[in-house]
Amino acid sequence: MKAMKIFVLAVSMLAIAGNAGAIDFGAICCDGGYEYRHPSAWEKEQQRIKDELAAAKKQLADRERDIASLRSSSSDALKSAQADLDQSKARTADLERQLADRDREMASLRSSAGDSSRLASQLPSVQAERDRLAAELAASQASLAALQAGAGDKDKLAADLAAAKQRNAELEAQVAAAQSSGAADKDKLAAELAASNQRVADLEKQLADRDRQLAALRGDLSAEMAKLSEAQRGLVRALRPEIEQGNITVDLNNERLLINLASSMLFGSGEDQLKPAGVDALKRVGAILKDYPEYAVEVDGHTDNRPIRSSLKKRFPTNKELSEARATNGITALAEGGVSAGTITSAGYADTRPVAPNTTDEGRQKNRRVEVRVTPKS
């Protein structure tokens, strides 16, 4: 019985202990139940501090994550900067290699300076070609001058036409002013006006005709210059050795082609018979000119002003006879080259057409020459 009482007491205590966890010690008991009271200001402040602490912990965790992210980004930026640095180093090395290559090229160019002598040997040929181009330019300028001279008539006609038109306008004004005056004056002015109109028509027709003539002249000049330029190029190629030695020149201007051959290359002193070198050169000239039968060829002999002396006077009393004989023998060589002898004429001018003063040896040497002139047939 006693044991039963102890058991019941123990069970009751356990029940009380189990309810004790659900009891709010902040509550007060009233009429056998529980009544809760409102939290105090201190408890509210305590809860606020707990909330701020929790928020601060959360912010700290966020900051730690941000720091970790920044560390990762900094590592990537560092790697990128290192890559750029490596690339710059590689570019610097490449530029240094290029600089070394240029230094080697400069050394090679300096070592090849010996080629300048070879280039210098080619200079006469280049100068001859330059002279030929200068001659073509002079010929073009001469043709332009001829065209401008022809254009002068056109300008005069244009001026006459303008003056006639001005006179026409004045007469029309006078007719209008004279309509109120006598019929006789009106008829006179009308007749003058008709005559002026006819003059205008005539001038306009002449101007149109002159335009057509100038256009045709330009076309003819262009065609002639093209053919002569072609012949000049052929002669320069055929006579290049003599041109480079200064014994022959080929000049094109004023619608004519002029081949100037030094007498010292063609003849002996006081002689009219051609040397073998002179015959060969004139044959080459003839071989080119035979392809242009539409042009006339004239061979002119020239001498200096020194008179014929000693026994030569029996054959050539004056330089006139010597220059004529040399020109005649030039025709023979050109014909052997292929030019029809019937298209070639000759003349001797002695010392009457010098190209340099006869007061020096150099000038007299230039004046002793044979010229081959090529011009359109009239």
TILUMGU-894346 format. One record per residue: x, y, z of N, C-alpha, C in turn. Coordinates in pm, whole numbers, plus 50000, padded with zeros to 5 digits. Layout:
XYZXYZXYZ;...
***
This chain:
500864987950000500005000050000500885012350000;501855011550074502805022450081503525024049949;503825012849890504515013349759503635019749652;502315016949659501365022849564501355037849580;501325042649698501325057049722502585063749664;503675056849681504935062449629504875063249476;504325052749413504225052249266503375063649215;502185066049280501275076749238501955090249255;502705092149358503385104649382504445107249273;505125096749237506175098349134505575102249001;504415095648966503755098748839503295113248838;502745117748952502275131648959503435141348940;504555138448996505705147348985506205147948839;506145136248776506575136048635505665144448547;504355143948578503395151848501503635166748520;503905170248647504195184448676505465188948604;506475180348606507745183748539507545185548389;506645177248331506385178448187505695191248151;504805196148235504115208748208504965220748238;505995218648318506815230148358507495236548237;507805228348134508465234148016507545243247940;506235241947948505275250147874504825262147951;505275263248077504845274348162505645286548128;504995297748105505645310748081505885317348214;507145318048255507425323648387507165338548392;506945343848274506575357948273505085359648296;504315348748303502855349548325502535348648473;501345352948505500885352048646499625343548648;499455336948753498295327948768497105335548826;495995332748763494775339348812493605330048791;492825326848905491625318448902491925305148839;493065299648870493395286248822493895285948679;493975297548603494505297748462495775306048450;496215308648328497435316848304497085329648233;497715340348275497495353248210498865358948168;499035361848038500335367047985500355382147989;501545387548015501715402048015502535406247892;502545419347853503325424747736504805425647769;505715423647662507155424647688507515438647735;508575439247813509035452247864509905459247759;510285471947776511125479647685512515473547674;512955468047787514305461847783514315449747694;513235442047705513145430047621513055433847473;512315444547441512265449047300513655453447251;514395460647334515725465047295516655453347275;516455443247364517275431147353516995424047221;515705423447182515335416747055515875424646935;515815438146944516345446246833517825443846814;518565443246926520015441046918520305427546855;519445417446897519635403946838519415404246687;518365411946645518075412846500519225419646426;519745430746483520855437846418522105429146411;522305421146519523445412046518523335401746407;522105396546393521885386746285522115393146148;521635405746131521835412646003523315415345979;524035419346084525465421946072526225409346032;525805397846095526455385146058526225381945911;524975384845865524655382145724525495391145632;525605404345670526425413445590527895409045589;528375404145704529755399445710529985387645616;528995378845615529115367345523529125371945378;528255382245348528235387445209529575393745174;530175401345272531455407745245532535397345223;532505386645295533515376145276533405370045136;532145368445093531965363144956532505373044852;532195386544875532695396744782534215396944777;534845395644896536305395744902536875383944824;536255372744841536715360944768536605362944617;535465369444578535265372044433536305381844381;536575392544461537565402344420538945396044407;539275387344502540575380544493540685372444364;539595366244326539585358344202539755367444080;538995379044083539105388543970540505394343961;541095397844075542455403444076543445393544017;543235381144046544115370843992544015370243840;542755371343788542555371143641543205383343577;543035395443638543625407643583545145406743580;545715400843689547155399243695547655390143583;546885379443561547265370243454547205377243318;546155385543298546015392843171547165402543152;547525409943258548635419443250549935412243218;550125400443278551345392743250551385388343104;550185384643052550125380442910550475392242820;549955404442851550275416242771551775419042776;552355417642895553785420042909554585410242824;554175397542827554875387542746554765390742598;553555395342555553355398942414554235410742375;554355420942462555215432442435556675428242421;557095418942510558465414042501558715407042368;557725399142325557865392242196557935402042082;557105412642084557115422841978558455430241976;558995433242094560295439842102561385431142039;561345418242071562335409242013562215408641861;560955408541813560725408141667561265420841599;561015432541663561525445041607563045445341606;563645439941709565115439341713565645430541600;564935419441573565355410841461565235418341327;564085425741311563905433441187565015443941171;565395450641282566455460641276567775454241232;568045442241284569265435241245569235431741097;568045427541049567915424440904568205436740820;567665448540861567895460840785569385464540785;570055462340900571485465240906572255456540807;571845443740798572515434840702572265439340559;570985443740531570665448540395571505460840359;571635470140455572435482140430573895478340402;574425468740476575795464340453575935458340313;574895450540272574915444640137574885455240030;574035465640051573955476439953575275484039942;575915486240059577205493140056578245484839980;578205471539998579175463039931578965462539781;577705465739737577425465339592577655478739526;578255488339598578485501639539579405500939419;580145489939407581015488639291580285488139160;578995485039164578215484639040578055498338977;578425508939051578225522438996578995524538867;580165517738853580915519238728580145513738610;579435502238633578615496638526577495506238488;576845512138589575775521838561576325533938487;577535538138524578115549638457578365546738310;578735533938275578965530538135577685531138053;576525529538121575245530238051574735544638038;575395554138104574915567938106574815574137967;575805572137875575655578237742574385574037671;574035560837682572805556137615571575562837674;571565564137807570425570637873570335585237832;571515591937823571515605937784571015607537640;571405597937552570925598637413569415597337407;568875588037489567425586437492566745598937546;567385605437647566845617837702566825628637596;567935629537518567995639537411566915637037306;566665624137277565635621037178564255625537227;563975622837355562685627037410562575642437411;563695649237440563675663837438563395668937296;563945661637195563685665737056562215664037021;561625652937067560195650737042559355661737107;559765665637229559045676437296559145689437217;560355692437166560515704537087559655704036961;559575691936900558745690636779557285693036810;556835687536923555445689636963555165704436987;556125711137050555935725437077555895733436946;556725729236847556705736236719555375734136648;554855721736656553545719136593552455727436659;552555728636790551575736736863551645751336818;552875756036798553035770036752552385771736614;552555761436527551945762336394550425762736403;549905754436493548455754236511547955767536566;548725773136659548315785936716548345797036611;549345796136518549405806036411548185804936321;547775792036294546575790236214545335794736288;545355793036418544195797136497544035812336503;545115819736468545005834236469543965839236371;543905832836250542865836736154541485834236209;541345823036279540035819936338539645830536440;540635834836520540325845236619539915858236550;540565861636437540195873836366538775872936312;538455861036257537085859336207536065860636320;536405854836437535495855636550535315870136594;536405877836590536305892036627535445899636526;535645896536395534815903036292533345899736310;533085887036344531695882836365531065890336481;531825891636591531305898936707531015913436671;531935919536593531725933436553530495934836463;530295924936372529135925436284527835924036363;527855915136460526665913536543526365926236621;527425932936669527225945436740526625956136647;527165956736524526625966236427525175963036393;524875950136386523515945536359522565950436468;522995949036592522155953536703521935968536699;522995976036663522855990536654521865994536544;521945987436431521035990536321519585987336356;519375976236425518025972836467517465983636560;518335988836646517885999536736517526012036656;518346014836554518046026736472516756024936393;516516012536344515266009936272514066012336362;514186007236484513076009036578512856023836608;513976031436620513846045636651513326053536531;513616048336409513236055936290511846052636236;511156043636300509816039836251508856051736248;509076060936338508216072736341508666083836244;509876081636187510386091636094509996087935951;510656093735857510286091835717510496077635670;509716073235569509806059835514511146057835444;511706068435388512986067135317514106063035413;514166069535527515196065735626514996051435673;513736047835689513446034235735513926024035633;513666026635505514096017235401515616016235394;516276027635411517746027635407518326019235521;517766021435641518246013635756517925998835740;516755996035681516395982035659517375975435563;517765982935457518735977535361520085974935429;520505984535510521765982635583521675970635677;520505969035739520315957735830520405944635753;519765944135635519825931935555521265928735515;522005939435474523405937335437524235932535556;523935938035673524655933835793524345919335827;523075915535813522705901635839523425892135744;523545896235617524245888035520525725886835557;526305898035602527705897835645527915888435763;526955888735856527045879535971526995865235923;526085862135829525975848435780527255844235709;527835853535627529075850135557530215847435655;530325855935757531395853935856531225840935933;529985837735967529745825236038530145813235952;529855814135822530235803135733531755802135723;532435813735709533895813535703534495807935831;533895811535943534385806536072534225791436081;533095786336036532885771836037533875764735945;534125770735827535105764835735536495764635797;536865775635865538175776135927538305765936040;537225763636113537245753336218537535739636157;536875736836044537095723935979538535722835927;539055733635872540425733535823541435731235936;541195738136048542095736236162542045721936216;540835716336220540705702536267541445693036174;541315695236043542035686735947543545688535960;543985701135980545415703735996545965696736120;545205697536228545655690536350545795675536324;544805669936252544885655636224546075652236137;546335660436034547475657935945548785659036020;548915669636102550145671436179550385659836274;549325655436338549445644236432549915631736361;549335628936242549735617036167551185618136119;551575630036066552935631936018553945630136131;553655636436246554575635536360554695621336411;553595613736405553635599936452554565591636363;554475593636229555335586136138556805590136156;557065603336165558435607836180559025603336313;558195603136417558685598436548559055583636541;558285575936468558605561736450559925560136376;560115568236269561375567636195562545571836283;562345581936366563405586436456563825575336552;562845568436609563175557536702563975546536632;563595543436507564345533336433565775537736407;565975550436370567325555536345568175555536471;567585559236584568335559236710568805545136745;567925535236723568345521436751569465517036656;569325520436526570305515936427571655522936444;571665535336491572895543236498573385545436641;572925537236733573245539636875574735540736902;575605532036846577055533536878577595547236837;577275551836714577775564736668577155576336748;575875574836787575225585236868575935586437003;576225575037065576885575337196578295581037186;578945579437069580285585137051580245600037016;579025605436988578895619536955579115622736809;579165612436720579405614736579578125617036500;576965613236555575685614636485574645619536584;573775628236535572595632236614571365630436525;570225627436589568955625936518567955635236585;567455645036508566615655536565565295655936489;564185657736564562855658636504562185671436549;561885680536456561125692636488560685699236359;559685707936373559165715436259558815706536140;558215695336168557755686036066558875680835976;560065679736030561155673935953562105666436046;562685655935988563635647536061565025650736009;565975653836099567315658036060568345648636120;569135642036030570235633436075571535640936045;572285644236151573525652036140574715642536159;575575641336054576725632236059578005640436049;578925638236144580185645736148581065641636030;581655651435962582515648635846583725640335885;584235642136007585415634536049585155619536051;583915615436070583555601236066583375596535921;582895605735834582545601935697583715602835600;584555613335613585565616435511586925619035575;587965617135495589285621835533589375636735507;590425643135558590575657635544590695661335396;589805670235348589805674735211589325664535110;588795653135155588355642535066586845642735050;586375637234934584945636034914584485621434912;585445611934916585105597834916584845593135061;583765585635079583375581235212584315570535267;584585571535397585285560835467584365548735479;584915536635502584055524835521583045526735635;583475533135745582555535335856581425544835815;581775554835730580735564135684579755557335592;580245548735502579345541335412578395532635493;578955525735592578115516735674577035524535748;577385536035805576395543935880575285548935787;575645554035667574625559135575573765547835520;574345535835502573525524435461572465521235566;572855522035693571875519435800570785530035800;571155542435771570145553035759569185549735645;569745545635530568905542235415568005530335443;568475520635522567655508935553566415512635634;566515523335713565355527935790564435536435702;565025545735626564215555335550563495548935432;563945537335386563275530935273561835526935307;561535525635434560175522035476559245534035480;559735545935442558925558035443559015565035307;558535558535201558675564235065557855576935045;556905579635135556075591535119556805604335161;558065603035205558845614635247559985617235149;560315630035132561445634035049562715634135133;563835630335071565135629735140566105639035068;566765647735143567765656935088569055655535166;570175654635091571505653535153572215666935132;572635673335242573295686435237574725685235288;575685690835211577075691235253577435704835309;578225704935418578625717435482580115716735518;580805728235515582215729035552582415740535650;583675742035697584005753835775584425765135680;584955775935732585275787535647586725788135602;587485777735629588875777735584588925774335435;589665782335356589705780135210590475767535173;590205762435051590925750934998592345755234962;593335746734997594735750134971595415738834893;596625741934850597545732534783596885725834664;597225713034646596785705934527595285703334523;594605704234636593155701634639592395711934557;592995723634533592285734034459592025729834315;592825720034263592575715334129591255707534121;590945700134226589705692234228588535700534280;588815708534385587755716334449588225730834463;587935739134366588405753034373587955760134500;586745756834549586225763134673585535752434757;585185756634878584445747434966583075743834909;582555752034819581265749234757581325736034680;582345734234598582475722034519582725709934609;583515711934714583785700734806582505696334876;581705705734924580475702134995579475695334901;579435699534772578525693234677578945678834648;580265676834632580755663334603580465653934720;580635658434840580365650034957578875646534966;578015656334936576585653634940576195643334834;576795644234715576475634834608576885620634646;578045618934705578485605634748577615600434863;577045609434943576105605035047574865598834986;574395604334871573215598534804573495584134764;574675581434714575025567834670574925557934785;575445561634901575395552535016573965550335064;573145560935064571745559335106570995550135010;571255551534881570605542834782571025528334802;572295525934836572745512334864572035506634986;571595515435077570855510835195569395507635167;568875511935052567505508235016566615519834976;567055532434994566245543834955566285545434804;565135547934743565095550134599565865562734563;566835561134471567685572634435566875583934375;565735580734311564925591134251564255600134351;564185596134479563535604334582564535612634660;565855611634626566885618634703567435630134619;567605641734683568265653134621569465657034706;570365665134649571555669134725571855683834699;572615689734790573035703734777574285705834859;575135715234814576335718834888576275733334930;576455735935057576315749535109577625755435160;578715747835148580025752735195579925757535340;580335770335365580335775535503579195785535526;578175785235439577125795635448576075792635556;576055780735610575065777235713575735771035834;576565778735905577255773036021576305770536137;576665760636218575895757936341576685762236465;577925766736444578775771336555579735781636498;580325790136582581295799936534582515793036470;583045798736362584245793236297585525798936356;585445804736473586605810936537587405801236623;586885789236646587585779236728587635766036653;588585757536693588675744136632587405736136657;586855737336778585635729936811584465734536724;584345747736707583265752936624583405748636479;584625749336425584845745236286584555730336266;584905722236368584625707836358583125705236350;582325712836427580865711036422580295715336287;580905725236225580385730136098580695720735982;581755712535994582085702835889581175690635910;580145689735826579135679535851578355676535723;577605665335728576625661835625575285660035696;574255666235642572925665335700572005658135603;571205648935659570155642035582568835647035634;568065653835547566785659535586565655650935530;564665648035617563515640035577562275648535601;561545651935492560375660735501559225654935419;557965658635453556845653835372556955659035229;556595650535132556625654834994555515665134969;555835675734896554865686234870553955682234754;
***
